[in-house]
């Protein structure tokens, strides 16, 4: 008899707890929608999904600075790309390639030291 009462209390208590959690979650969603947090979170997620490499990140990957000539950037790119092609990782090789593409667009935009096509 005591086991049956205890089982009923546990079941009722877990039901009450589940309803409270659902209600709190709904309230949190409502508050987020009112404050714009939900929209900001979605925008950040979309931005991260289509993240484009920044110029600073590209320079860091290739180990160059803003004063580096395009020819020097290409030399560093060739060395890093070949090292990763032989015994490196495809991931690093693709990062090196994306860094070169990023800096190529920066140099084309500036119109100075224009890389050859």
VMD Tcl script that builds the backbone (N, CA, C; Angstrom):
set m [mol new atoms 351]
animate dup $m
set s [atomselect $m all]
$s set {name element resname resid chain x y z} {
  {N N UNK 1 A 0.821 -1.193 0.000}
  {CA C UNK 1 A 0.000 0.000 0.000}
  {C C UNK 1 A 0.867 1.260 0.000}
  {N N UNK 2 A 1.898 1.268 0.823}
  {CA C UNK 2 A 2.784 2.425 0.894}
  {C C UNK 2 A 3.537 2.610 -0.421}
  {N N UNK 3 A 3.882 1.499 -1.080}
  {CA C UNK 3 A 4.600 1.573 -2.355}
  {C C UNK 3 A 3.717 2.200 -3.421}
  {N N UNK 4 A 2.409 1.858 -3.374}
  {CA C UNK 4 A 1.466 2.411 -4.354}
  {C C UNK 4 A 1.320 3.921 -4.165}
  {N N UNK 5 A 1.246 4.365 -2.932}
  {CA C UNK 5 A 1.126 5.802 -2.632}
  {C C UNK 5 A 2.399 6.530 -3.060}
  {N N UNK 6 A 3.528 5.935 -2.759}
  {CA C UNK 6 A 4.809 6.526 -3.146}
  {C C UNK 6 A 4.928 6.629 -4.668}
  {N N UNK 7 A 4.509 5.593 -5.381}
  {CA C UNK 7 A 4.551 5.605 -6.849}
  {C C UNK 7 A 3.644 6.702 -7.395}
  {N N UNK 8 A 2.457 6.848 -6.827}
  {CA C UNK 8 A 1.541 7.901 -7.271}
  {C C UNK 8 A 2.123 9.287 -7.015}
  {N N UNK 9 A 2.756 9.480 -5.870}
  {CA C UNK 9 A 3.381 10.773 -5.570}
  {C C UNK 9 A 4.495 11.090 -6.567}
  {N N UNK 10 A 5.294 10.091 -6.887}
  {CA C UNK 10 A 6.391 10.298 -7.846}
  {C C UNK 10 A 5.833 10.652 -9.220}
  {N N UNK 11 A 4.816 9.948 -9.658}
  {CA C UNK 11 A 4.209 10.217 -10.968}
  {C C UNK 11 A 3.580 11.601 -10.997}
  {N N UNK 12 A 2.832 11.964 -9.958}
  {CA C UNK 12 A 2.221 13.294 -9.904}
  {C C UNK 12 A 3.285 14.384 -9.852}
  {N N UNK 13 A 4.312 14.164 -9.051}
  {CA C UNK 13 A 5.384 15.153 -8.935}
  {C C UNK 13 A 6.123 15.356 -10.249}
  {N N UNK 14 A 6.386 14.264 -10.961}
  {CA C UNK 14 A 7.088 14.405 -12.243}
  {C C UNK 14 A 6.195 15.079 -13.275}
  {N N UNK 15 A 4.902 14.850 -13.222}
  {CA C UNK 15 A 3.973 15.538 -14.129}
  {C C UNK 15 A 3.953 17.031 -13.870}
  {N N UNK 16 A 3.916 17.403 -12.607}
  {CA C UNK 16 A 3.933 18.825 -12.237}
  {C C UNK 16 A 5.237 19.471 -12.676}
  {N N UNK 17 A 6.328 18.780 -12.453}
  {CA C UNK 17 A 7.644 19.290 -12.848}
  {C C UNK 17 A 7.738 19.454 -14.362}
  {N N UNK 18 A 7.239 18.491 -15.109}
  {CA C UNK 18 A 7.275 18.564 -16.579}
  {C C UNK 18 A 6.466 19.753 -17.078}
  {N N UNK 19 A 5.276 19.968 -16.513}
  {CA C UNK 19 A 4.463 21.116 -16.918}
  {C C UNK 19 A 5.157 22.436 -16.592}
  {N N UNK 20 A 5.823 22.494 -15.449}
  {CA C UNK 20 A 6.536 23.714 -15.063}
  {C C UNK 20 A 7.691 24.000 -16.028}
  {N N UNK 21 A 8.405 22.959 -16.439}
  {CA C UNK 21 A 9.519 23.139 -17.377}
  {C C UNK 21 A 9.003 23.634 -18.723}
  {N N UNK 22 A 7.923 23.043 -19.213}
  {CA C UNK 22 A 7.338 23.463 -20.487}
  {C C UNK 22 A 6.872 24.918 -20.401}
  {N N UNK 23 A 6.228 25.278 -19.302}
  {CA C UNK 23 A 5.747 26.642 -19.130}
  {C C UNK 23 A 6.923 27.626 -19.067}
  {N N UNK 24 A 7.980 27.259 -18.373}
  {CA C UNK 24 A 9.158 28.132 -18.288}
  {C C UNK 24 A 9.810 28.295 -19.656}
  {N N UNK 25 A 9.865 27.231 -20.431}
  {CA C UNK 25 A 10.446 27.299 -21.770}
  {C C UNK 25 A 9.632 28.223 -22.670}
  {N N UNK 26 A 8.312 28.092 -22.605}
  {CA C UNK 26 A 7.439 28.972 -23.397}
  {C C UNK 26 A 7.638 30.433 -22.990}
  {N N UNK 27 A 7.748 30.676 -21.702}
  {CA C UNK 27 A 7.946 32.040 -21.222}
  {C C UNK 27 A 9.292 32.589 -21.699}
  {N N UNK 28 A 10.312 31.742 -21.677}
  {CA C UNK 28 A 11.639 32.165 -22.145}
  {C C UNK 28 A 11.600 32.512 -23.629}
  {N N UNK 29 A 10.891 31.731 -24.435}
  {CA C UNK 29 A 10.752 32.035 -25.857}
  {C C UNK 29 A 10.020 33.348 -26.077}
  {N N UNK 30 A 8.975 33.577 -25.293}
  {CA C UNK 30 A 8.220 34.827 -25.399}
  {C C UNK 30 A 9.101 36.023 -25.043}
  {N N UNK 31 A 9.842 35.897 -23.945}
  {CA C UNK 31 A 10.736 36.983 -23.538}
  {C C UNK 31 A 11.823 37.241 -24.582}
  {N N UNK 32 A 12.355 36.188 -25.155}
  {CA C UNK 32 A 13.396 36.336 -26.171}
  {C C UNK 32 A 12.844 37.028 -27.411}
  {N N UNK 33 A 11.630 36.675 -27.797}
  {CA C UNK 33 A 11.014 37.302 -28.966}
  {C C UNK 33 A 10.760 38.785 -28.717}
  {N N UNK 34 A 10.353 39.130 -27.501}
  {CA C UNK 34 A 10.086 40.533 -27.178}
  {C C UNK 34 A 11.360 41.364 -27.169}
  {N N UNK 35 A 12.438 40.789 -26.671}
  {CA C UNK 35 A 13.677 41.566 -26.551}
  {C C UNK 35 A 14.533 41.509 -27.805}
  {N N UNK 36 A 14.171 40.668 -28.769}
  {CA C UNK 36 A 14.948 40.585 -29.995}
  {C C UNK 36 A 16.121 39.634 -29.900}
  {N N UNK 37 A 16.266 38.951 -28.800}
  {CA C UNK 37 A 17.377 38.017 -28.622}
  {C C UNK 37 A 17.280 36.867 -29.618}
  {N N UNK 38 A 16.069 36.386 -29.857}
  {CA C UNK 38 A 15.888 35.259 -30.776}
  {C C UNK 38 A 16.331 35.648 -32.179}
  {N N UNK 39 A 15.944 36.829 -32.609}
  {CA C UNK 39 A 16.325 37.296 -33.953}
  {C C UNK 39 A 17.832 37.461 -34.052}
  {N N UNK 40 A 18.436 38.022 -33.018}
  {CA C UNK 40 A 19.889 38.214 -33.001}
  {C C UNK 40 A 20.612 36.872 -33.033}
  {N N UNK 41 A 20.105 35.899 -32.320}
  {CA C UNK 41 A 20.704 34.562 -32.303}
  {C C UNK 41 A 20.633 33.927 -33.680}
  {N N UNK 42 A 19.498 34.064 -34.349}
  {CA C UNK 42 A 19.363 33.528 -35.697}
  {C C UNK 42 A 20.320 34.215 -36.669}
  {N N UNK 43 A 20.463 35.520 -36.552}
  {CA C UNK 43 A 21.375 36.256 -37.424}
  {C C UNK 43 A 22.812 35.828 -37.183}
  {N N UNK 44 A 23.195 35.649 -35.928}
  {CA C UNK 44 A 24.554 35.204 -35.617}
  {C C UNK 44 A 24.817 33.806 -36.154}
  {N N UNK 45 A 23.831 32.938 -36.054}
  {CA C UNK 45 A 23.990 31.572 -36.566}
  {C C UNK 45 A 24.147 31.586 -38.080}
  {N N UNK 46 A 23.371 32.415 -38.744}
  {CA C UNK 46 A 23.481 32.514 -40.200}
  {C C UNK 46 A 24.830 33.103 -40.598}
  {N N UNK 47 A 25.295 34.079 -39.834}
  {CA C UNK 47 A 26.587 34.697 -40.121}
  {C C UNK 47 A 27.725 33.696 -39.954}
  {N N UNK 48 A 27.627 32.863 -38.907}
  {CA C UNK 48 A 28.664 31.864 -38.662}
  {C C UNK 48 A 28.651 30.779 -39.728}
  {N N UNK 49 A 27.447 30.423 -40.199}
  {CA C UNK 49 A 27.333 29.360 -41.195}
  {C C UNK 49 A 27.992 29.780 -42.510}
  {N N UNK 50 A 27.846 31.019 -42.880}
  {CA C UNK 50 A 28.426 31.500 -44.121}
  {C C UNK 50 A 29.623 32.380 -43.861}
  {N N UNK 51 A 30.379 32.056 -42.842}
  {CA C UNK 51 A 31.488 32.907 -42.428}
  {C C UNK 51 A 32.551 33.003 -43.515}
  {N N UNK 52 A 32.884 34.218 -43.843}
  {CA C UNK 52 A 33.931 34.487 -44.811}
  {C C UNK 52 A 35.193 34.831 -44.031}
  {N N UNK 53 A 36.303 34.374 -44.530}
  {CA C UNK 53 A 37.573 34.621 -43.854}
  {C C UNK 53 A 37.893 36.119 -43.891}
  {N N UNK 54 A 38.320 36.650 -42.778}
  {CA C UNK 54 A 38.693 38.057 -42.710}
  {C C UNK 54 A 40.117 38.240 -43.236}
  {N N UNK 55 A 40.423 39.475 -43.589}
  {CA C UNK 55 A 41.768 39.777 -44.088}
  {C C UNK 55 A 42.811 39.479 -43.014}
  {N N UNK 56 A 42.502 39.822 -41.779}
  {CA C UNK 56 A 43.436 39.581 -40.681}
  {C C UNK 56 A 43.704 38.086 -40.507}
  {N N UNK 57 A 42.653 37.277 -40.567}
  {CA C UNK 57 A 42.807 35.833 -40.433}
  {C C UNK 57 A 43.634 35.270 -41.595}
  {N N UNK 58 A 43.380 35.770 -42.796}
  {CA C UNK 58 A 44.129 35.308 -43.970}
  {C C UNK 58 A 45.608 35.651 -43.834}
  {N N UNK 59 A 45.904 36.855 -43.377}
  {CA C UNK 59 A 47.301 37.253 -43.197}
  {C C UNK 59 A 47.977 36.410 -42.117}
  {N N UNK 60 A 47.226 36.074 -41.089}
  {CA C UNK 60 A 47.761 35.251 -40.010}
  {C C UNK 60 A 48.083 33.838 -40.507}
  {N N UNK 61 A 47.211 33.277 -41.310}
  {CA C UNK 61 A 47.423 31.926 -41.836}
  {C C UNK 61 A 48.659 31.883 -42.721}
  {N N UNK 62 A 48.821 32.887 -43.588}
  {CA C UNK 62 A 49.960 32.892 -44.505}
  {C C UNK 62 A 51.221 33.496 -43.880}
  {N N UNK 63 A 51.085 34.106 -42.722}
  {CA C UNK 63 A 52.245 34.677 -42.042}
  {C C UNK 63 A 52.793 35.911 -42.730}
  {N N UNK 64 A 51.901 36.781 -43.170}
  {CA C UNK 64 A 52.310 38.020 -43.841}
  {C C UNK 64 A 51.671 39.208 -43.140}
  {N N UNK 65 A 52.163 40.407 -43.457}
  {CA C UNK 65 A 51.547 41.612 -42.893}
  {C C UNK 65 A 51.024 42.487 -44.018}
  {N N UNK 66 A 50.540 43.678 -43.679}
  {CA C UNK 66 A 49.911 44.545 -44.681}
  {C C UNK 66 A 50.883 45.096 -45.709}
  {N N UNK 67 A 52.160 45.177 -45.359}
  {CA C UNK 67 A 53.146 45.729 -46.279}
  {C C UNK 67 A 53.738 44.679 -47.222}
  {N N UNK 68 A 53.370 43.427 -47.040}
  {CA C UNK 68 A 53.940 42.349 -47.840}
  {C C UNK 68 A 53.478 42.460 -49.289}
  {N N UNK 69 A 54.437 42.321 -50.207}
  {CA C UNK 69 A 54.129 42.380 -51.640}
  {C C UNK 69 A 53.398 41.112 -52.063}
  {N N UNK 70 A 52.631 41.228 -53.144}
  {CA C UNK 70 A 51.847 40.103 -53.623}
  {C C UNK 70 A 52.743 38.914 -53.989}
  {N N UNK 71 A 53.899 39.176 -54.559}
  {CA C UNK 71 A 54.813 38.098 -54.954}
  {C C UNK 71 A 55.248 37.284 -53.734}
  {N N UNK 72 A 55.513 37.968 -52.629}
  {CA C UNK 72 A 55.910 37.286 -51.393}
  {C C UNK 72 A 54.751 36.445 -50.838}
  {N N UNK 73 A 53.539 36.981 -50.941}
  {CA C UNK 73 A 52.361 36.237 -50.497}
  {C C UNK 73 A 52.224 34.962 -51.312}
  {N N UNK 74 A 52.437 35.054 -52.624}
  {CA C UNK 74 A 52.325 33.876 -53.481}
  {C C UNK 74 A 53.410 32.847 -53.158}
  {N N UNK 75 A 54.611 33.319 -52.819}
  {CA C UNK 75 A 55.684 32.388 -52.440}
  {C C UNK 75 A 55.301 31.627 -51.173}
  {N N UNK 76 A 54.796 32.363 -50.172}
  {CA C UNK 76 A 54.385 31.715 -48.929}
  {C C UNK 76 A 53.231 30.755 -49.186}
  {N N UNK 77 A 52.299 31.182 -50.025}
  {CA C UNK 77 A 51.164 30.321 -50.365}
  {C C UNK 77 A 51.653 29.019 -51.002}
  {N N UNK 78 A 52.538 29.126 -51.992}
  {CA C UNK 78 A 53.040 27.941 -52.683}
  {C C UNK 78 A 53.715 26.978 -51.719}
  {N N UNK 79 A 54.545 27.513 -50.822}
  {CA C UNK 79 A 55.261 26.664 -49.864}
  {C C UNK 79 A 54.272 25.942 -48.944}
  {N N UNK 80 A 53.340 26.693 -48.353}
  {CA C UNK 80 A 52.380 26.092 -47.420}
  {C C UNK 80 A 51.438 25.110 -48.118}
  {N N UNK 81 A 51.016 25.462 -49.327}
  {CA C UNK 81 A 50.094 24.600 -50.055}
  {C C UNK 81 A 50.776 23.275 -50.396}
  {N N UNK 82 A 52.014 23.346 -50.865}
  {CA C UNK 82 A 52.742 22.126 -51.232}
  {C C UNK 82 A 53.060 21.261 -50.010}
  {N N UNK 83 A 53.438 21.895 -48.906}
  {CA C UNK 83 A 53.716 21.129 -47.685}
  {C C UNK 83 A 52.491 20.333 -47.252}
  {N N UNK 84 A 51.337 20.956 -47.310}
  {CA C UNK 84 A 50.113 20.281 -46.886}
  {C C UNK 84 A 49.593 19.309 -47.946}
  {N N UNK 85 A 50.001 19.485 -49.191}
  {CA C UNK 85 A 49.597 18.541 -50.231}
  {C C UNK 85 A 50.347 17.222 -50.069}
  {N N UNK 86 A 51.607 17.300 -49.657}
  {CA C UNK 86 A 52.435 16.095 -49.557}
  {C C UNK 86 A 52.129 15.299 -48.302}
  {N N UNK 87 A 52.270 15.902 -47.142}
  {CA C UNK 87 A 52.075 15.141 -45.909}
  {C C UNK 87 A 51.306 15.921 -44.850}
  {N N UNK 88 A 50.500 16.864 -45.283}
  {CA C UNK 88 A 49.693 17.640 -44.338}
  {C C UNK 88 A 48.248 17.209 -44.407}
  {N N UNK 89 A 47.382 18.119 -44.035}
  {CA C UNK 89 A 45.956 17.784 -44.048}
  {C C UNK 89 A 45.232 18.602 -45.111}
  {N N UNK 90 A 44.174 18.008 -45.633}
  {CA C UNK 90 A 43.356 18.696 -46.625}
  {C C UNK 90 A 42.722 19.948 -46.014}
  {N N UNK 91 A 42.365 19.875 -44.727}
  {CA C UNK 91 A 41.760 21.021 -44.045}
  {C C UNK 91 A 42.715 22.214 -44.047}
  {N N UNK 92 A 43.973 21.976 -43.657}
  {CA C UNK 92 A 44.950 23.065 -43.634}
  {C C UNK 92 A 45.222 23.582 -45.037}
  {N N UNK 93 A 45.272 22.670 -45.983}
  {CA C UNK 93 A 45.504 23.069 -47.364}
  {C C UNK 93 A 44.366 23.970 -47.852}
  {N N UNK 94 A 43.138 23.635 -47.497}
  {CA C UNK 94 A 42.008 24.467 -47.919}
  {C C UNK 94 A 42.020 25.817 -47.211}
  {N N UNK 95 A 42.455 25.849 -45.947}
  {CA C UNK 95 A 42.571 27.129 -45.232}
  {C C UNK 95 A 43.590 28.037 -45.919}
  {N N UNK 96 A 44.722 27.451 -46.323}
  {CA C UNK 96 A 45.764 28.214 -47.009}
  {C C UNK 96 A 45.207 28.759 -48.326}
  {N N UNK 97 A 44.471 27.936 -49.044}
  {CA C UNK 97 A 43.898 28.369 -50.319}
  {C C UNK 97 A 42.877 29.489 -50.117}
  {N N UNK 98 A 42.009 29.336 -49.106}
  {CA C UNK 98 A 41.011 30.382 -48.823}
  {C C UNK 98 A 41.687 31.691 -48.393}
  {N N UNK 99 A 42.796 31.576 -47.683}
  {CA C UNK 99 A 43.528 32.780 -47.269}
  {C C UNK 99 A 44.070 33.504 -48.495}
  {N N UNK 100 A 44.608 32.746 -49.443}
  {CA C UNK 100 A 45.126 33.365 -50.677}
  {C C UNK 100 A 43.990 34.032 -51.441}
  {N N UNK 101 A 42.839 33.360 -51.537}
  {CA C UNK 101 A 41.697 33.944 -52.241}
  {C C UNK 101 A 41.241 35.241 -51.576}
  {N N UNK 102 A 41.210 35.245 -50.262}
  {CA C UNK 102 A 40.790 36.433 -49.510}
  {C C UNK 102 A 41.729 37.601 -49.791}
  {N N UNK 103 A 43.031 37.344 -49.679}
  {CA C UNK 103 A 44.002 38.414 -49.907}
  {C C UNK 103 A 44.017 38.845 -51.372}
  {N N UNK 104 A 43.748 37.920 -52.273}
  {CA C UNK 104 A 43.682 38.263 -53.693}
  {C C UNK 104 A 42.574 39.271 -53.939}
  {N N UNK 105 A 41.405 39.057 -53.304}
  {CA C UNK 105 A 40.296 39.998 -53.482}
  {C C UNK 105 A 40.623 41.351 -52.846}
  {N N UNK 106 A 41.361 41.338 -51.727}
  {CA C UNK 106 A 41.759 42.592 -51.087}
  {C C UNK 106 A 42.708 43.375 -51.999}
  {N N UNK 107 A 43.696 42.695 -52.563}
  {CA C UNK 107 A 44.659 43.368 -53.430}
  {C C UNK 107 A 43.999 43.850 -54.718}
  {N N UNK 108 A 43.063 43.086 -55.247}
  {CA C UNK 108 A 42.344 43.532 -56.447}
  {C C UNK 108 A 41.500 44.770 -56.133}
  {N N UNK 109 A 40.897 44.782 -54.958}
  {CA C UNK 109 A 40.075 45.923 -54.557}
  {C C UNK 109 A 40.880 47.197 -54.407}
  {N N UNK 110 A 42.094 47.050 -53.919}
  {CA C UNK 110 A 42.956 48.218 -53.741}
  {C C UNK 110 A 43.495 48.727 -55.061}
  {N N UNK 111 A 43.730 47.809 -55.988}
  {CA C UNK 111 A 44.286 48.207 -57.277}
  {C C UNK 111 A 45.788 48.395 -57.236}
  {N N UNK 112 A 46.410 48.037 -56.117}
  {CA C UNK 112 A 47.860 48.176 -56.016}
  {C C UNK 112 A 48.490 46.798 -55.895}
  {N N UNK 113 A 49.540 46.574 -56.609}
  {CA C UNK 113 A 50.179 45.268 -56.581}
  {C C UNK 113 A 49.218 44.197 -57.059}
  {N N UNK 114 A 48.455 44.516 -58.097}
  {CA C UNK 114 A 47.412 43.641 -58.587}
  {C C UNK 114 A 47.953 42.287 -58.975}
  {N N UNK 115 A 47.403 41.220 -58.417}
  {CA C UNK 115 A 47.877 39.886 -58.768}
  {C C UNK 115 A 47.514 39.545 -60.211}
  {N N UNK 116 A 48.374 38.821 -60.903}
  {CA C UNK 116 A 48.051 38.445 -62.289}
  {C C UNK 116 A 46.915 37.439 -62.321}
  {N N UNK 117 A 46.134 37.470 -63.398}
  {CA C UNK 117 A 44.995 36.547 -63.520}
  {C C UNK 117 A 45.450 35.161 -63.722}
}
mol reanalyze $m
mol bondsrecalc $m
mol representation Tube
mol addrep $m
